[in-house]
Amino acid sequence: MIKKQLGISVAVLALISSSNAMKLNQKSVAERCAEEELENDDGDDYMAQSIAEAEKEVAEKRGSIDM
């Protein structure tokens, strides 16, 4: 009886450990994806394009921007 309970306890601990390991692995994958996204970010190009569009709009409306 004690051996059976001990075996079940070990099995439960093994499942919990593997579940925690999978969560840690998923988190590290998500962090790596976020880092890659930041490295491949074209934010500077987007900002330059946005500024150019805003300057064009100001020039067309003679200094006023409707919000």
Buried (B, 14 or more C-beta within 10 A) or exposed (E): EEEEEEEEEEEEEEEEEEEEEEEEEEEEEEEEEEEEEEEEEEEEEEEEEEEEEEEEEEEEEEEEEEE
